[in-house]
Amino acid sequence: MMAHIYGDEELEALLVGNTHTKSTLQFLFTFLASCPPNYSFHIAMNYSRFMTAVSAARKASPIRVLTELMQKSPPSLISLAGGAPNPNLFPFKRATVDIGHGTPIEIGEDLMKRALQYSASAGIPELLSWLKDFQRSLHDPPTANYGPEQGQMEVCVTTGSQEGLCKVFEMLINPGDNILLDAPTYPGTLAALRPLGCNIINVPSDQHGIIPEALKEILSTWSSEDVKNHSHHLPKFLYTIPNGCNPTGNSLSTERKKEIYQLARKYDFLIIEDDPYYFLQFEKPWAPSFLSMDVDGRVIRTDSFSKILSSGLRIGFLTGPKPLIDRVVLHIQVSTMHTSTFTQLY
């Protein structure tokens, strides 16, 4: 899919210029008519308006930066700056993990030293690279080829998808903000949202998921002027579990996802796609994700290995626009620091 990105001022000048309006519009309509069916353009996202003051104020932790620099250094370097323990003193030396249907995994002494040491806050490089390729292959998000400030697809590893969700909520929600919620929804989500003081607006659903007409009716509360002026009363995001929603078990149809995404574009809100059951779908082909439709860079997707590998290993990952994922990583730097290196390696 191809896309051209217009900023607010550029698009406004293009459409409502005082001296060349007629010729500009004629050119625009001719241009759009000549474009292939899969061509789209969008107004560049203003991510700063979605962030809380706390999130916007976050800076890189110096100790975490030093840790990541040390990992790129030759093994002969001994750094006292990051507080990393001497790996030769770790009590665990090697291990063998038997696999139910496969060859046992041998963990040698060198790999064990790395597994028990600090690692990068966003995730170990090998896993991050694999996850990015995995998301490109599975969802083919249009944002994969965007520039960093245009909402380029980025990935970070989290200690289960719940950590990712909580950090996303804390990045986006100020007390009094309006948010849209697929109702009924997972109690763990409600427990994370309610202390943040947001106004939860429940969107009705049926056996096919969120009802677009009901969402449209709710959104009609806000005018086009509210959208144009970026009113702080506009909903910040829509949260949904699109496949096998907990507790209803319903799944959003492809057509409904398309309608919902267009409403997100019209009213300029983000979509949080919480999809822990994506890999448990029985019917093929699997339903396309919101991430696969995301020409603007307005989808934050959470994935989890809890339902397909192990719930106790606590490993998940976030995929979304780089300016927002970077904010989450800064939060990870000063909280959990990173997901278990051992878990990521194996």
C-alpha positions in Angstrom: 0.0 0.0 0.0 1.3 3.4 -0.9 0.6 6.6 1.1 1.4 10.2 1.0 1.5 12.1 4.2 0.1 15.7 4.5 0.6 17.9 7.5 -2.3 20.0 8.8 -1.1 23.3 7.3 -0.1 21.7 4.0 -3.5 20.1 3.6 -5.4 23.2 4.6 -3.4 25.3 2.1 -4.1 22.7 -0.6 -7.8 22.7 -0.1 -8.7 26.3 1.0 -6.0 28.5 -0.4 -7.5 32.0 -1.2 -6.0 32.5 -4.7 -5.8 29.1 -6.3 -8.6 27.2 -4.7 -10.4 26.2 -7.9 -7.3 25.1 -9.8 -6.0 23.3 -6.7 -9.2 21.4 -6.2 -9.3 20.5 -9.9 -5.7 19.2 -9.7 -6.5 17.3 -6.5 -9.6 15.5 -7.9 -7.7 14.7 -11.1 -4.7 13.3 -9.1 -7.0 11.1 -6.9 -8.8 9.8 -9.9 -5.6 8.7 -11.5 -4.3 6.9 -8.3 -4.5 3.1 -8.0 -7.3 1.7 -5.8 -4.9 0.9 -2.9 -3.4 4.4 -2.8 -4.2 6.5 0.3 -3.0 9.6 2.0 -3.4 10.9 5.5 -2.9 13.9 7.7 0.3 13.5 9.8 -0.5 12.5 13.3 0.2 14.9 16.2 1.3 12.4 18.8 2.1 15.1 21.4 -1.6 15.8 21.9 -2.2 12.3 23.1 0.6 12.1 25.7 0.2 13.1 29.3 2.6 15.7 30.7 4.3 13.0 32.7 5.0 10.9 29.6 6.1 13.9 27.6 8.6 14.8 30.3 10.3 11.4 30.4 14.0 11.4 29.4 16.3 8.5 28.9 17.8 7.0 32.0 21.6 7.5 32.0 22.2 4.2 33.7 20.1 2.3 31.1 21.9 4.1 28.2 25.3 3.0 29.7 24.1 -0.6 30.1 23.1 -0.7 26.4 26.4 0.9 25.3 28.3 -1.7 27.4 26.6 -4.5 25.7 27.9 -3.2 22.3 31.4 -3.1 23.6 34.1 -5.8 23.3 34.1 -8.5 26.0 37.5 -7.3 27.2 35.9 -4.0 28.5 35.2 -4.0 32.2 32.8 -1.2 33.0 32.0 -0.1 36.5 29.4 2.5 35.4 26.3 0.3 34.9 26.4 -1.7 38.1 26.4 -5.0 36.2 27.5 -8.0 38.3 30.5 -10.1 37.3 28.9 -12.8 35.2 31.6 -15.3 36.2 30.1 -15.2 39.7 26.5 -16.2 38.7 25.6 -19.4 40.5 23.9 -21.0 37.5 26.3 -22.3 34.9 24.4 -24.3 32.3 21.1 -26.0 31.7 19.2 -28.4 29.4 15.5 -27.8 28.7 13.6 -30.8 27.4 10.9 -29.8 24.8 7.6 -31.7 24.5 7.8 -32.2 20.7 11.4 -31.3 19.7 15.1 -31.4 20.4 16.3 -30.4 23.9 17.7 -26.9 24.2 21.2 -26.8 25.5 22.2 -23.6 27.4 25.9 -23.4 27.5 28.0 -21.4 30.0 28.5 -18.3 27.8 24.8 -18.1 26.9 23.9 -18.6 30.5 26.1 -15.6 31.5 24.2 -13.4 29.1 20.8 -14.8 30.1 21.4 -13.8 33.8 22.7 -10.3 33.0 21.0 -7.0 32.5 19.7 -6.3 28.9 18.2 -3.5 26.8 14.9 -2.0 28.0 13.2 -2.4 24.6 14.2 -6.0 24.3 17.3 -8.0 23.3 18.3 -7.2 19.7 17.7 -10.7 18.2 14.2 -10.9 19.6 13.3 -7.4 18.5 14.5 -8.1 15.0 12.6 -11.3 14.8 9.4 -9.7 16.2 9.5 -6.9 13.6 9.9 -9.4 10.8 7.1 -11.4 12.3 4.7 -8.5 12.4 5.6 -7.5 8.8 5.0 -11.0 7.6 1.8 -11.5 9.6 0.1 -8.1 9.4 2.0 -6.2 6.7 1.4 -2.8 8.4 1.6 0.2 6.0 3.6 2.0 8.7 6.5 -0.4 8.4 8.0 1.8 5.6 7.2 5.2 7.2 9.8 7.6 8.7 10.2 7.6 12.5 8.3 10.8 13.0 5.5 9.7 10.6 4.4 6.9 12.8 6.9 4.2 11.7 6.1 0.8 13.1 8.1 0.0 16.2 8.1 -2.9 18.6 9.2 -3.4 22.2 9.1 -6.4 24.5 7.0 -6.2 27.7 6.7 -8.4 30.8 3.4 -9.9 29.6 0.9 -7.8 27.5 -0.6 -6.5 30.8 2.5 -4.5 31.5 2.3 -3.0 28.0 -1.3 -2.1 28.4 -0.8 -0.4 31.8 2.1 1.7 30.5 0.1 2.7 27.4 -2.8 3.8 29.6 -0.5 5.8 31.8 1.1 7.4 28.8 -2.2 8.5 27.3 -4.7 9.2 30.1 -5.1 12.4 32.1 -7.8 12.6 34.8 -11.1 13.6 33.1 -10.1 12.2 29.6 -12.8 10.5 27.6 -12.0 7.0 26.4 -14.1 4.5 24.4 -14.4 0.9 25.7 -15.7 -2.3 24.0 -18.3 -3.3 26.6 -18.4 -5.6 28.4 -14.6 -6.1 28.7 -11.8 -7.8 30.6 -11.9 -6.9 34.3 -8.1 -6.5 34.4 -8.4 -3.6 31.9 -11.0 -1.9 34.1 -8.8 -2.3 37.1 -6.0 -0.6 35.3 -8.1 2.2 33.9 -10.3 3.3 36.8 -7.6 4.7 39.1 -6.4 7.0 36.3 -9.6 9.0 36.6 -10.8 8.8 33.0 -14.4 8.9 31.8 -15.2 5.4 30.4 -17.7 5.5 27.6 -19.0 2.0 26.9 -19.6 1.1 23.3 -22.3 -1.6 22.8 -21.4 -4.8 21.0 -23.2 -8.0 19.8 -22.1 -11.4 18.6 -19.9 -9.7 15.9 -18.2 -7.3 18.2 -18.5 -3.5 18.5 -21.5 -2.1 16.6 -20.2 0.6 14.3 -23.6 2.4 14.2 -23.6 2.6 18.0 -20.1 4.0 18.0 -21.0 6.5 15.3 -24.0 7.7 17.4 -21.7 8.1 20.5 -19.2 10.1 18.4 -21.8 12.4 17.0 -21.7 14.2 20.3 -18.6 15.9 19.0 -18.7 18.3 16.0 -16.3 18.7 13.1 -15.1 21.9 14.9 -14.2 19.9 17.9 -12.0 17.7 15.7 -10.5 20.6 13.8 -9.6 22.4 17.1 -8.4 19.1 18.7 -10.8 19.6 21.6 -9.5 18.0 24.8 -12.9 16.5 25.2 -12.5 14.2 22.2 -12.0 10.5 23.1 -8.3 9.7 23.3 -8.6 6.1 22.2 -10.9 3.1 21.7 -9.8 -0.1 23.5 -11.0 -3.4 22.1 -10.2 -7.1 22.2 -11.0 -7.9 18.6 -10.7 -11.7 18.7 -12.4 -13.9 21.3 -13.2 -10.9 23.5 -13.0 -11.6 27.2 -15.7 -12.2 28.6 -18.1 -12.3 25.6 -16.1 -14.5 23.2 -17.2 -12.4 20.2 -14.9 -11.4 17.4 -15.0 -8.3 15.2 -15.7 -8.9 11.5 -13.4 -7.4 8.9 -16.1 -5.0 7.6 -16.7 -3.7 11.1 -13.0 -3.2 11.7 -12.8 -1.1 8.5 -15.8 1.0 9.6 -14.3 1.6 13.0 -10.9 2.5 11.6 -12.5 5.2 9.4 -14.4 6.6 12.4 -11.0 6.7 14.2 -9.6 8.8 11.3 -12.6 11.1 11.3 -12.6 11.8 15.0 -8.8 11.5 15.4 -8.6 8.9 18.2 -6.1 6.0 18.7 -7.1 2.3 18.6 -5.6 0.0 21.3 -5.9 -3.5 19.8 -5.5 -5.9 22.7 -5.2 -9.3 20.9 -3.9 -12.1 23.2 -6.2 -14.7 21.5 -5.2 -13.9 17.9 -3.2 -17.1 17.5 -6.1 -19.2 18.9 -8.5 -18.5 15.9 -10.0 -21.7 14.5 -11.0 -20.4 11.1 -8.6 -19.7 8.3 -7.7 -17.2 6.9 -7.2 -15.3 10.1 -9.1 -12.0 10.4 -7.0 -9.0 9.3 -5.9 -6.9 12.2 -6.4 -3.1 12.8 -2.6 -2.9 12.5 -2.8 -4.2 9.0 -5.2 -1.4 8.1 -3.3 1.4 9.8 -2.3 3.9 7.2 -2.1 6.7 9.7 -0.1 5.3 12.6 -2.9 5.4 15.1 -3.0 1.7 16.2 -1.2 0.3 19.3 -1.3 -3.4 19.3 -0.5 -5.8 22.2 0.4 -9.4 21.7 1.1 -12.1 24.2 2.8 -15.5 24.4 0.9 -16.4 27.5 -1.9 -18.3 25.7 0.4 -20.2 23.3 3.7 -20.8 25.1 3.6 -20.1 28.8 1.7 -17.7 31.1 4.4 -17.8 33.8 7.3 -16.7 31.5 5.6 -13.3 31.3 6.5 -12.2 27.9 4.5 -10.0 25.5 5.2 -7.2 23.0 3.8 -3.9 21.9 3.6 -2.8 18.2 2.7 0.8 17.3 4.0 4.2 16.1 7.6 4.8 17.1 6.9 8.2 18.9 4.6 6.4 21.3 6.5 3.1 21.7 9.6 5.2 22.5 7.7 6.8 25.4 6.7 3.3 26.7 10.4 2.2 26.6 11.4 5.3 28.6 8.8 4.2 31.3 10.2 0.7 31.2 13.7 2.1 31.8 12.7 3.4 35.2 10.3 0.7 36.3 10.8 -2.9 35.4 14.0 -1.9 33.5 13.6 -4.8 31.1 11.8 -8.1 30.6 13.8 -11.1 31.9 16.8 -11.7 29.6 16.5 -15.4 30.3 12.9 -15.5 29.1 13.7 -13.5 26.0 16.6 -15.8 25.0 14.6 -19.0 25.3 
